[in-house]
């Protein structure tokens, strides 16, 4: 018999394995379990009041999503991304998100574009009292509005998987390079103008890709 618990995030009944999965993943994404953090089955099980079995199942799911890795004689750890791996991952994001945005551009409705413009204006206003985490959340939502209209669901899924993998670094980017934020807002404005003006999808793709790569270069320059 499968027992159920109540998810703190959604309030819906979930299995113990799903609860463990949601809890651990949320803590990885919000930075509480940072890169290299060791995930102890018994400790997590005691906290969630479940056995080690559902925790182990949750960790296997997170391993498949490349959020954690198992090390011999150590156990499960949150994956740490070195600068070279980060560059490669962000270059991949720039390519796939750029492609998705280019394909989505002709399909974006006036309401979707108005939503994106509203988000960018909120980002612009937030620059006066800059909160990097709030800015990052708005930035993510802005781009999701644009690439979310892509007619290729596999490409959209790939973009989302890439960002899930990079969540911890993504949340620290604008904290590390706050000077990049105003530039990002202006580039968003130019991207919207390009799409609203009926720009060629290939041109939209190139601009969106270049926008992501500019953030990558700013972050790596700061780390160096």
For each residue, the residues with C-beta under 8 A, 3 or more apart:
1:
2: 15
3: 15 16
4: 13 14 15 16
5: 13 14 15 16 19 50
6: 11 12 13 14
7: 10 11 12 13 14 18 19 22
8: 11 22 23
9: 22 26
10: 7 14
11: 6 7 8
12: 6 7
13: 4 5 6 7
14: 4 5 6 7 10 18 19 22
15: 2 3 4 5 18 19 54
16: 3 4 5 19 20 48 50 51 54
17: 20 21 53 54 57 58
18: 7 14 15 21 22 58
19: 5 7 14 15 16 22 23 48 50 54
20: 16 17 23 24 44 45 48 50 54 55 57 58
21: 17 18 24 25 57 58 61 62
22: 7 8 9 14 18 19 25 26
23: 8 19 20 26 27 44 48
24: 20 21 27 28 33 39 44 55 58 59 62
25: 21 22 28 29 62 65 67
26: 9 22 23 29 30
27: 23 24 30 32 33
28: 24 25 31 32 33 62 67 68 78 167 168
29: 25 26 164 167 168 171
30: 26 27 171
31: 28 34 168 171 172
32: 27 28
33: 24 27 28 37 39 78
34: 31 37 78 168
35: 78 79 80 81 168
36: 77 78 80
37: 33 34 77 78
38: 74 75 76 77
39: 24 33 44 59 68 75 76 77 78
40: 43 44 75
41: 44 45 52 55 56 59 75 76
42: 45 46 52
43: 40 46 47
44: 20 23 24 39 40 41 47 48 55
45: 20 41 42 48 49 50 51 52 54 55
46: 42 43 49
47: 43 44
48: 16 19 20 23 44 45 55
49: 45 46
50: 5 16 19 20 45 53 54 55
51: 16 45 54 55
52: 41 42 45 55 56
53: 17 50 56 57
54: 15 16 17 19 20 45 50 51 57 58
55: 20 24 41 44 45 48 50 51 52 58 59
56: 41 52 53 59 60
57: 17 20 21 53 54 60 61
58: 17 18 20 21 24 54 55 61 62
59: 24 39 41 55 56 62 63 68 70 76
60: 56 57 63 64
61: 21 57 58 64 65
62: 21 24 25 28 58 59 65 67 68
63: 59 60 66 67 68 69 70 76
64: 60 61
65: 25 61 62 161 164 165
66: 63 79 165
67: 25 28 62 63 78 79 164 165
68: 28 39 59 62 63 76 77 78 79
69: 63 76 77 79
70: 59 63 75 76 77
71: 74 75 76 77
72:
73:
74: 38 71 77
75: 38 39 40 41 70 71
76: 38 39 41 59 63 68 69 70 71
77: 36 37 38 39 68 69 70 71 74 80
78: 28 33 34 35 36 37 39 67 68 168
79: 35 66 67 68 69
80: 35 36 77
81: 35 85 86 89 166 168 169
82: 85 86
83: 86 87 220 223
84: 87 88
85: 81 82 88 89
86: 81 82 83 89 90 166 169 216 219 220
87: 83 84 90 91 216 220
88: 84 85 91 92
89: 81 85 86 92 93 162 165 166
90: 86 87 93 94 166 212 213 215 216
91: 87 88 94 95 213 216
92: 88 89 95 96 162
93: 89 90 96 97 159 162 163 166 212
94: 90 91 97 98 208 209 210 212 213 216
95: 91 92 98 99 209
96: 92 93 99 100 155 158 159 162
97: 93 94 100 101 143 147 159 162 208 209 212
98: 94 95 101 102 205 206 208 209 212
99: 95 96 102 103 155 205
100: 96 97 103 104 147 150 152 155 156 159
101: 97 98 104 105 143 146 147 150 191 204 205 208
102: 98 99 105 201 202 204 205 206 208
103: 99 100 107 150 151 152 155 201 205
104: 100 101 107 108 146 147 148 149 150 151
105: 101 102 108 146 195 199 201 204
106: 201
107: 103 104 149 150 151
108: 104 105 112 113 116 146 149 195
109: 112 113 149
110: 113 114
111: 114 115
112: 108 109 115 116 145 146 149
113: 108 109 110 116 117 192 195 196
114: 110 111 117 118
115: 111 112 118 119 145
116: 108 112 113 119 120 142 145 146 188 192
117: 113 114 120 121 192
118: 114 115 121 122
119: 115 116 122 123 138 141 142 145
120: 116 117 123 124 142 185 188 189 192
121: 117 118 124 125
122: 118 119 125 126 138
123: 119 120 126 127 135 138 139 142 181 184 185 188
124: 120 121 127 185
125: 121 122 128
126: 122 123 129 130 131 134 135 138
127: 123 124 130 135 181 182 185
128: 125
129: 126
130: 126 127 135 178 181
131: 126 134 135
132: 135 136 171 172 173 174 175 178 181
133: 136 137 171 175
134: 126 131 137 138
135: 123 126 127 130 131 132 138 139 174 181
136: 132 133 139 140 170 171 173 174
137: 133 134 140 141
138: 119 122 123 126 134 135 141 142
139: 123 135 136 142 143 174 184
140: 136 137 143 144 163 170
141: 119 137 138 144 145
142: 116 119 120 123 138 139 145 146 188
143: 97 101 139 140 146 147
144: 140 141 147 148
145: 112 115 116 119 141 142 148 149
146: 101 104 105 108 112 116 142 143 149 191 195 208
147: 97 100 101 104 143 144 150 156 159
148: 104 144 145 156
149: 104 107 108 109 112 145 146
150: 100 101 103 104 107 147 153 155 156
151: 103 104 107
152: 100 103 155 156
153: 150 156 157
154: 157 158
155: 96 99 100 103 150 152 158 159
156: 100 147 148 150 152 153 159 160
157: 153 154 160 161
158: 96 154 155 161 162
159: 93 96 97 100 147 155 156 162 163
160: 156 157 163 164
161: 65 157 158 164 165
162: 89 92 93 96 97 158 159 165 166
163: 93 140 159 160 166 167 170
164: 29 65 67 160 161 167
165: 65 66 67 89 161 162
166: 81 86 89 90 93 162 163 169 170
167: 28 29 163 164 170 171
168: 28 29 31 34 35 78 81 171 172
169: 81 86 166 172 173
170: 136 140 163 166 167 173
171: 29 30 31 132 133 136 167 168 175
172: 31 132 168 169 175 176
173: 132 136 169 170 176 177 180 215 219
174: 132 135 136 139 177 178 180 181 184
175: 132 133 171 172 178
176: 172 173 219 222 223
177: 173 174 180 215 218 219 221 222
178: 130 132 174 175 181
179: 182 183 218
180: 173 174 177 183 184 214 215 218 219
181: 123 127 130 132 135 174 178 184 185
182: 127 179 185 186
183: 179 180 186 187 214
184: 123 139 174 180 181 187 188 211 215
185: 120 123 124 127 181 182 188 189
186: 182 183 189 190
187: 183 184 190 191 207 211 214
188: 116 120 123 142 184 185 191 192 211
189: 120 185 186 192 193
190: 186 187 193 194 207
191: 101 146 187 188 194 195 204 207 208 211
192: 113 116 117 120 188 189 195 196
193: 189 190 196 197
194: 190 191 197 199 203 204 207
195: 105 108 113 146 191 192 199 204
196: 113 192 193
197: 193 194
198:
199: 105 194 195 203 204
200: 203 204
201: 102 103 105 106 204 205
202: 102 205 206
203: 194 199 200 206 207
204: 101 102 105 191 194 195 199 200 201 207 208
205: 98 99 101 102 103 201 202 208 209
206: 98 102 202 203 209 210
207: 187 190 191 194 203 204 210 211
208: 94 97 98 101 102 146 191 204 205 211 212
209: 94 95 97 98 205 206 212 213
210: 94 206 207 213 214
211: 184 187 188 191 207 208 214 215
212: 90 93 94 97 98 208 209 215 216
213: 90 91 94 209 210 216 217
214: 180 183 187 210 211 217 218
215: 90 173 177 180 184 211 212 218 219
216: 86 87 90 91 94 212 213 219 220
217: 213 214 220 221
218: 177 179 180 214 215 221 222
219: 86 173 176 177 180 215 216 222 223
220: 83 86 87 216 217 223 224
221: 177 217 218 224
222: 176 177 218 219
223: 83 176 219 220
224: 220 221
